[in-house]
């Protein structure tokens, strides 16, 4: 059986004053306003049979790359680190070079969803930075809200050799049950074979207190039909998911809504896709 991988999780340590965790103070975030470290994750993974994880950045700060890679080297279950570089900077390639030789440095992400400019990801200087990643074959995570998802097709077209993955199926409006502003964009970008999709981050887009797996099902079905199981991967989005549910609830909900899959398809969704996309050494 393929090693099972959680392709999207985070750590943060509130004792590290060099990092900016102010967003955790926002009303409603009380459940995750504490430190979450590797020791907190191990038991949750083992409950559902996950073997390895991919850490994904929370900071626009290359110092987090160093810290996360240290955690990964201390904790073998962390198979990869998706870090950050300043895509708009002239030193983007220089920053990338600081980490590129570490086998656990597997990708880059920018928190595009929080940029005031909804067109941030297609600005000329950002595309230039993404071309640096393309040059070095470094995967990039697209973190979008639904109002950004139409840009995914543009980015994919401009960067045909850059491995791309859409985080959290681009955060559709699950709580409102809305799909009309999301489905066609997902179907369009999925036509680009170098674009993948994380089946992650969905319960926090649903009603935190009253969601059920059936709320997620229509969105998962669209993503699976568009990308195929070959380009979809499971991610817990732990500990952010703790706002709406536990690690095992996230895992169990996805298992319930994906429909009947063969053993090989399950291995792909819960491991093989992430291993191939991020070139994990597992």
C-alpha positions in Angstrom: 0.0 0.0 0.0 1.2 3.5 -0.8 2.4 5.6 2.1 -0.5 7.9 3.2 0.1 11.6 3.1 -1.6 14.6 4.5 -0.6 17.2 1.9 -1.5 20.3 3.9 -0.9 21.1 7.5 0.6 23.9 9.6 2.6 24.5 12.8 2.9 27.7 14.8 4.7 28.6 18.0 3.4 31.6 19.7 6.7 31.9 21.7 8.5 32.8 18.5 8.3 36.6 18.6 9.9 37.0 15.2 6.7 35.7 13.5 3.4 37.5 13.0 0.5 35.6 14.5 -1.8 38.5 15.0 -4.5 36.9 12.9 -5.0 34.3 15.6 -6.4 37.1 17.9 -9.4 37.6 15.6 -12.8 36.9 17.1 -13.8 33.3 16.5 -10.3 32.0 16.4 -10.0 31.1 20.1 -9.8 27.4 19.4 -6.6 27.7 17.5 -5.0 30.7 19.4 -2.2 28.6 20.9 0.9 26.9 19.8 0.6 23.8 17.6 3.7 21.7 17.2 4.7 18.3 15.7 4.0 16.5 19.0 0.4 17.7 18.8 -0.1 16.2 15.4 1.4 12.7 15.8 -1.5 11.1 17.6 -4.1 12.7 15.3 -2.3 11.3 12.3 -2.0 7.8 13.7 -5.7 7.6 14.5 -6.6 7.7 10.8 -3.5 6.0 9.4 -1.6 9.0 8.0 2.1 8.3 7.7 3.6 11.6 6.4 2.7 15.2 6.1 3.5 18.4 4.2 4.0 21.5 6.2 2.6 24.7 4.4 3.8 28.2 5.3 1.9 30.7 7.4 4.4 33.6 7.2 5.7 35.9 4.5 9.1 35.5 6.1 11.9 33.3 4.9 12.9 32.7 8.5 9.9 30.4 8.7 11.4 28.3 6.0 14.5 27.7 8.1 12.4 26.9 11.2 10.0 24.5 9.4 12.9 22.7 7.8 14.5 22.3 11.2 11.2 20.8 12.5 11.1 18.5 9.4 14.6 17.2 10.0 13.8 16.6 13.7 10.5 14.9 12.8 10.7 12.3 10.0 7.0 12.2 9.5 7.2 15.7 8.0 8.1 14.7 4.4 8.1 18.2 2.9 8.0 21.9 3.6 6.1 24.4 1.3 7.8 27.7 2.2 7.8 31.3 1.0 10.0 33.6 -1.0 9.2 37.2 -2.1 8.0 36.7 -5.6 7.9 40.5 -6.2 11.5 41.0 -5.2 14.7 41.1 -7.3 16.2 38.7 -4.8 13.5 36.1 -5.3 15.9 33.6 -7.0 18.6 34.3 -4.4 16.1 33.5 -1.6 15.1 30.3 -3.3 18.7 29.2 -3.6 19.1 29.3 0.2 16.7 26.4 0.5 16.6 24.6 -2.8 19.3 22.0 -1.9 17.3 20.8 1.1 15.4 17.6 0.0 12.5 18.5 2.2 12.0 21.9 0.7 9.3 21.0 -1.8 7.3 24.1 -2.8 6.4 27.8 -2.4 3.1 29.5 -1.3 2.0 33.1 -0.9 -1.2 33.9 1.0 -2.8 35.4 -2.0 -6.3 35.3 -0.4 -5.3 38.1 2.0 -3.8 40.5 -0.6 -5.9 43.7 -0.9 -5.4 43.6 -4.6 -7.7 40.8 -5.9 -5.5 40.7 -9.1 -2.3 40.3 -7.1 -1.4 36.9 -8.6 -1.4 38.2 -12.2 0.6 41.3 -11.6 3.6 41.5 -13.8 6.1 41.4 -11.0 4.4 38.3 -9.4 4.3 36.5 -12.8 8.1 37.3 -13.1 8.6 35.7 -9.7 6.6 32.7 -10.6 8.7 32.3 -13.7 11.7 31.9 -11.3 9.9 29.0 -9.7 9.1 27.6 -13.1 12.8 27.8 -14.1 13.7 25.7 -11.1 10.7 23.4 -11.3 9.5 24.4 -7.8 5.8 23.7 -7.2 3.5 26.6 -6.2 0.4 26.5 -4.1 -2.5 28.8 -5.2 -4.3 30.0 -2.1 -7.5 31.6 -3.3 -10.9 32.6 -2.2 -13.6 32.1 -4.8 -13.3 35.6 -6.1 -9.7 34.8 -7.1 -10.3 31.4 -8.8 -10.8 32.9 -12.3 -7.1 33.8 -12.2 -6.0 30.2 -11.9 -6.6 29.6 -15.6 -4.5 32.7 -16.5 -1.6 31.6 -14.3 -1.7 28.1 -15.7 -1.6 29.5 -19.2 1.2 31.9 -18.6 3.3 29.2 -16.7 2.8 26.0 -18.6 5.7 24.2 -16.9 5.1 25.3 -13.4 3.5 22.6 -11.2 0.5 24.3 -9.6 -1.9 23.1 -6.9 -5.1 24.8 -5.8 -5.4 24.8 -2.0 -8.7 24.1 -0.4 -10.5 23.7 -3.7 -10.3 27.5 -3.9 -12.7 28.0 -0.9 -16.1 27.8 -2.4 -19.1 29.3 -0.5 -20.1 26.0 1.1 -22.0 27.6 4.0 -24.2 29.3 1.5 -24.5 26.2 -0.7 -23.3 28.3 -3.6 -21.5 26.8 -6.6 -22.4 29.1 -9.6 -19.4 31.4 -9.0 -16.9 28.5 -8.7 -17.7 25.4 -10.7 -16.9 26.6 -14.2 -13.6 28.2 -13.1 -12.6 24.9 -11.5 -13.5 23.0 -14.7 -11.6 25.4 -16.8 -8.4 25.3 -14.9 -8.5 21.6 -14.6 -8.0 21.4 -18.4 -4.4 22.3 -17.7 -2.7 19.0 -16.8 0.0 20.6 -14.7 -2.6 21.9 -12.2 -3.6 19.8 -9.2 -6.2 20.2 -6.5 -6.2 19.7 -2.7 -9.4 18.3 -1.2 -8.8 20.3 2.0 -10.0 23.3 4.0 -13.6 22.6 3.3 -15.2 22.4 6.7 -14.1 25.9 7.7 -15.9 27.2 4.6 -19.1 25.4 5.8 -21.2 26.2 8.9 -18.6 25.6 11.7 -21.2 24.4 14.2 -23.6 22.5 12.0 -21.8 21.2 8.9 -22.2 17.6 7.7 -20.3 15.6 5.1 -23.2 15.9 2.7 -22.5 19.7 2.7 -19.1 19.0 1.1 -20.1 16.3 -1.3 -21.2 18.5 -4.3 -17.9 20.3 -4.2 -15.8 17.2 -3.9 -17.7 15.6 -6.8 -17.0 18.6 -9.0 -13.3 18.6 -8.1 -12.9 14.9 -8.6 -14.7 14.9 -11.9 -12.7 17.9 -13.2 -9.2 16.8 -12.0 -9.6 13.1 -11.6 -8.2 11.2 -8.7 -4.8 11.4 -10.4 -4.6 15.1 -9.7 -6.4 15.3 -6.3 -4.8 15.0 -2.9 -6.1 14.9 0.7 -5.1 17.7 3.1 -6.3 18.2 6.6 -5.6 21.9 7.0 -4.8 21.1 10.6 -4.9 23.0 13.0 -7.0 25.5 11.1 -9.6 22.8 10.8 -10.0 22.7 14.6 -12.2 25.8 14.2 -14.9 23.5 12.8 -13.9 19.9 13.5 -11.2 17.5 14.5 -8.5 15.9 12.4 -10.3 12.6 12.2 -13.6 14.3 11.4 -12.0 15.9 8.4 -10.5 12.6 7.2 -13.7 10.7 7.8 -15.9 13.3 6.0 -13.8 13.1 2.9 -13.9 9.3 3.0 -17.7 9.4 3.2 -18.2 11.8 0.2 -15.7 10.5 -2.4 -17.9 7.6 -3.4 -16.6 4.1 -4.2 -13.0 4.2 -5.2 -10.7 1.3 -6.0 -7.7 0.6 -3.7 -5.4 2.1 -6.2 -7.5 5.3 -6.4 -7.6 5.5 -2.6 -3.8 5.2 -2.5 -3.5 7.9 -5.1 -5.8 10.4 -3.3 -4.4 9.7 0.1 -0.7 9.6 -0.8 0.4 9.0 -4.3 -0.7 12.3 -5.8 1.1 14.3 -3.1 4.2 12.2 -3.3 4.5 12.7 -7.1 3.5 16.4 -7.1 5.9 17.5 -4.4 8.5 14.8 -5.2 8.6 13.6 -1.7 11.3 11.3 -0.5 9.2 8.7 1.3 
